Amino acid sequence: MFGRVTARDPYRVLGVEPTASAEELHDAYRRLVKLHHPDRNGGSAEATRRFQDIQAAYEEVTQRRAARPAATQPRPADGSVESRIADLEREVREAQAAKAAAEKARAAAEKAARDAIRRHQPERPSDEELGYVTTDDSFAKIIDDIVDELGDTWSEARRHPSVQRLEDLIHRADHKD
């Protein structure tokens, strides 16, 4: 299907039209990379060459598209409002997918960093062992401790001589009537 192209057209290498969406371009790239990956083809020289051609073509297309102003990006021949809305919805989905992928990558990087630290400092106790882990009821525990402490303080304050003298005065004033 794909012969070696001398004047290499990256769209032809990837098997897509120049008006293909970013999603279609990426799907074609992923499909071809999986198909021609050297590990999947026993390390054959032809598979390796084809794999490298596909990667270079994809990189060239993405660089071309990134350098091009949005107004000159290829649009489908159908210029209807519905097709433009569909394009915008697709772009939103792509942006959401990119955001999700970035968040997933960030979480994976944090985990990798924690794991690397553990490997290099195996004698260091874990955060759980140090008691750094918080639970859902930690706020309730703090409030309970505060209530207990204040209750103890108020109980002790009632035994203070000044407070007892004041209570006696109030009691006498109430019973005088």
N, C-alpha and C positions, 0 to 999 in steps of 0.2 A: 504494500500500500504506500509506504513512504520510502522512496529511493533517496540516495544522498543528493542533496540539492546543492549545486555549485554556488549560485548566487542565492544564498540561503534566505528564504522567506520564512520568518519565524511563525507566522500564522499557518503556513502550509505544513511546517514541521509539527505543529501542534494539532493540525487537522481541524482548524476552526476558521471562520470568516473574520475579517477585520472588524466587522460590526458586532461580534460576539460580546455578550455581557461579561463582566468580571467573573461572575459565577460560572458561566459556561467555560470560560477560559481556564479557570482554576480546576473545574471538574475534568476537562480534557487533559490538563497537565497531570493531575493526580492519577488518572486512569493510565496514561502512557508511562509514567514513572514506575508505577507498580508493575506494569506489563514488561517493561524493559530493564528492570533493576538487575544488576549483575549477580546479586546473591540469589535471585530467583531463577537465573539462567545459567547457573553453574560457572559464573565468572567468565563467560565467553567474551572475547574481544569485541565482537559485533554488538553484543548487548551493552557492553560498557561504552562503546562509541555512541550508540543510539541514545543511551541514558544521558550522556554528556550533552549531546545535541539538543535533547528535549529540555534539559535544565537551562542551557544557554539561550534557547529560543524563548522560554518562559521569562527569563530574566530580561531579555531584550524587549519583549512586548510590554512587560510591566514598567520598565524604565521609560519606554516611549509614551505610554499612557500617563504616567506620572508627570512627565515633562510637558504634556499637552494641556492647554487651558480647558476647563470644563465645557466651554461653549463649543469646542471643536471635537469633543468626545463623540464617537459614533452613536448615532441614534437609529432605532429601527425605522424602516421605511414608513410604517404606519405612524403618523404624527398626531393621532387622536389623543384626546384628553385621557381616555381610559388607558391607553398604552403608557402615557407619561405618568399617570398615577401608579400603574403597575411597576414602572421603573423606580419611582420614588419608594414604593413599598419594599421592593427588592433591595434597594440601597439601605433602607432602614434595617431590614433583616440582616444584611451583610455587616452593618455597623454594630448591631446587637451581638451578632456572632463573634465579631472581632473583639468586642468588649468582654464577652464571656470567656473567650480564649485567653485574653490578656489577664483576666482575673484568675483563671485556672493556672496560667503560667506563673503568676505572682505567688499563688499558694504553693505550687510545686517548688518554686525557688526558695521560699521560706522553709519548707520542709527539708529540702536538700541542704540548706545552710544549717538547720538544727541538727540534721543527721551528721553532717561533716564535723560539727563542733563535738558531738558525742563521740565520734570515732577518734578525734584527736585528744579528747579529754575523757577517757573512759572512767577515770576515778571520780569525776564530778557527779554528784547525785543529780537525779532528774528533777525537774521543776515540781513534779508531784511529790517526790520524796522530801523536797524542801518546804512543801506546804504552800506553794505559790498558786496552786490550782483553786479557782473559785467555783462555787456551786451556785445553783439557782437560789438556795435559801440563805446565802451569806448575808444579804441585806437584812433579812428577818432576824438572823442571829445577832447582828449588830444592834438592832432596835431592842431585842430582848435583853441583851447585856446592859444597854443604857437604862432601860426601865428597872432592871434589878438593882443597878448601882444607885439610881436616883431614889428608889424605894428604901434601900439601906440607909442612904444619907438622910432621908426625911425621918426615918425611924429613930436614928441617932439624934437628930435635931430635936425631936419631941422630948427626949430625955434631958436636954440641956436645962439648967436651972432657970435661965431667963424665960424660956418658953413655958416652963411649968408655972412660974410666977405669973405670967401673963394669962395662962389658962385659969389659974385660981381667981385672978381679978375679974375675968370675964364671967366665971361661974358665979361669983358673989354678986356681981352686978345683975345677972339674970335672976337670981333668987331674992333680991331685995324687993322686987316689985310685988 
